Amino acid sequence: MRADLSKARNLDKTEPTIRLITWLFNALVSRYKENAMDFQKLELFLHLAETLNFSTTADALHISQPAVTKAIKTLEDELGFQLFQRGKRYVRLTESGKSFYEDCKHITRNMNLAINRARSISQRISSSLSVGYTGTVLEMQCLPYIVKKLKEEHPDIKLYLCNSSHIILQKQLLNDECDFIFTTLDDVEHLNSIQFISLIEGHFVCLLPPEHRLRTHTAIQISELANENLIFINALQAPPGQSDIQSLIRRQCPNASIYFTDSIILSHTLVQGNVGIAVMPSFVTSQDNNQLASVTLSVDYPLWYGIACKSEQNSEFFADLIRFTKEILRI
């Protein structure tokens, strides 16, 4: 393994992702052939990258602080680049360390998921469930209940929640990294291998600050948004339906000021801060939020929200996931 790691040091230091793949392969070989602790070392790095405190990481992992320091130094030596900058009063990630962290957190999660799935298969029992979501207000309200009910019905289930953009979740679903994802029909209807279970039919709404002049309307025409500050979802993060409506509004309201965010949650924050009006599907916001006003956008564009999975999905938890979701949504 030392010889292989020496070769890894010759890789371009600007390519931490390539180094990660090389190192992780060697770590796996070592893990099974020599019973080494490289994978645990990687998890230690992830913890320290999030706390930026050697003492906190040592306490959390029940090891000594010198052991954490030694493990990180060994990891840096094996990779051939520095992960952390250390000072008397600070610890921070280097640029390579930041890149390494972003890749590592996904790979270690998938590795743990793969190990648990493989272990379940070897026992002829599929006891893991991976559910993806984008973090809408609706999902944040529903998921705790769904998780609780699943654990009550299936105490031995290993449940994984994956919070990411709809684009990444779609890829994870296709690559079997997620068993199910909460999404909209327009996001997956072009995928032949995916089935969609509709839960809610919705429409587009305008989310307004509580004192906005349009809050008392029963519906808002696109023309009424002409001179407003509008909050849109970034084009890279927006599902097809959202992108269509945003493009339509921009064509009809060329003088509107546009602010872009990366998530529905951030859109809510900007509306609460009185920055402007957000346009979004009715089912991703909360109708019980008295700090905001939700008014229908007068546009004919029906939407469906639900759960997507592979067409051949036959998980024993499938029916329960649908049932519990419908219960919390009162369908």
C-alpha angles and dihedrals in degrees: 000000000000090000091052092049090051088057089050089058089064091063117107108275089224090068106071091155092060089046090051092055092047093046094045092051090052090046092054092049090049092045093059101031101039102018089238124169099231096123091053087049089057091051089049088055091052091052093049091046089058098043099033086204123107093199094050092049092047092052093046093050094040095238133114122272092240088055090056091048092049093047093051092046090050091049092050090049092050093048095043098229138079118261100184138034109218129200135166091266105019145049120193138165120257117229089261089047091054091051091045091051094051091053095039097055092058095042095049091048091051091044092053090046091049092049092050092047092048090049090050091050091050088054090046089240125112101207103156131089127188117196124186126205137167097223103253120166090253093053093047089054095046105038098070090056093045092049092048093050093046091051091048092051095039110027093177096052117124102217123196124189118201116198113193145117120297090251094056092043090053090054092046090052092051091047093049091246088121125038094199136007132196106230146127127277094241089059096059108018092101092058111093095195094055129083122203126209109200117220106164135023112211147163138213120281138185114236110210138184110260095253097045116131092235096053094095094055119107089215135005124223117220089238089062089065093060098110100025133110104251129199115212134178115252110265091240091055101038122100116232096265092050091049091050094053093044090052091048092051093047091053093049096038106040093160096055117113111237127209118188127210134181098229147023090246091058089048089057090049093053092048090050087051089057092243094134149288122316122209116209144137114289093237097058096063133061119254089200096063105114091187091068137044121223116202127177116254108228099235130116102237114123118203135197126204123194148109125308127198141154113293091239093050110140102161114156087229095055098091093044093051090054093044096049092046091052090048094055091044089046093230 
